[in-house]
């Protein structure tokens, strides 16, 4: 598995449904990029000026919203992951 460094996180991208509530299938070319994912790994945190690690705001298992064009896409074992900086995580979905 991937272990992110510093203040980065690895998320598993959550795709939205490909069918509308009315039963219409949406083609890949018409879908927006997903902005929701489940955190699967968290780095140790950013070093502050005192040389101490700052705690991360998210933990593995959290479902988050992230900035639309943030991060680096990775495909492993048939799953789509994204590595992004914690500053690109916008909110935790509860």
PyMOL commands that set and color helices and strands:
alter all, ss='L'
color gray80, all
select helices_A, chain A and resi 28-30+86-88
alter helices_A, ss='H'
color red, helices_A
select strands_A, chain A and resi 8-13+36-42+63-66+72-76+79-85+89-93
alter strands_A, ss='S'
color yellow, strands_A
deselect
rebuild
show_as cartoon
